[in-house]
Amino acid sequence: MIDVDNIIRQLKFDEKELVTAVAQDYETGEVLMLAHMNAESIRRTIETGQAVYWSRSRKKLWRKGEESGNVQKVKEFLIDCDGDAILLKVQQIGGAACHTGHRSCFYRKIENGGLAEVAPRVFDPAIIYKKEENIE
Amino acid sequence: MIDVDNIIRQLKFDEKELVTAVAQDYETGEVLMLAHMNAESIRRTIETGQAVYWSRSRKKLWRKGEESGNVQKVKEFLIDCDGDAILLKVQQIGGAACHTGHRSCFYRKIENGGLAEVAPRVFDPAIIYKKEENIE
């Protein structure tokens, strides 16, 4: 049994009662996305083993993949030195974390003086992400 | 020549004029730390090739490693889908990003019901980080 209350007590939530969470692919190490978590989303993440964030735009809990099916199974749950950031090492179901259809939300990098896409989409977001728009 | 102004224009800064930055080891893929950047720190990061953050506690630019020597050489600079997060793939000089002496700030994970350290320190922070306390 994980003492969730004890873990939550060790975190430093900001003035919006959130901490930042980074999701990283457990196998490849690719950084997939960045989102936010409140205490309740942390509790549900630990209890269900699936990433649950706090959607700042919708102002409600957001089980990642609840509409697209692209859920994140949490393999490791780490916290940083000062307790205001979480690192989730996840198995990304469906092959992509990003609502754009890219595997990672970080699909653009500085190259040749501007921004270039570093990876193609792995699916057409119009098909899979009908409703799960960018709700981070 | 990188058009820094054009890149900054594509970012969405929060109400404190910051975006969140994740630093990842370029070679191992290890997530090292999370910090924040304003427009000027982004400009200096791009122009110098070394990670420059905005210290929220000191309210000033913070060239990572300026006091400890543990600078971060930026190998890749990525931005996420909605432009409010940056991923820096870096070469971490000195072997450790964290002021505690750990290689990564994410050195604790949930294990056996509580939090356990996943990696030992790589140096004694009392020696190297005399002044570079936790200034994130």
Interface residues (C-beta under 8 A of the other chain):
Chain A: M1 I2 D3 N6 I7 Q10 T20 V22 Q24 T28 G29 E30 V31 M33 L34 I46 E76 F77 L78 I79 D80 C81 D82 A85 L87 C98 H99 T100 H102 C105 F106 Y107 R108 K109 I110 G113 G114 L115 V118 N134 E136
Chain B: M1 I2 D3 N6 I7 Q10 T20 V22 Q24 T28 G29 E30 V31 M33 L34 I46 E76 F77 L78 I79 D80 C81 D82 A85 L87 C98 H99 T100 H102 C105 F106 Y107 R108 K109 I110 G113 G114 L115 V118 N134 E136
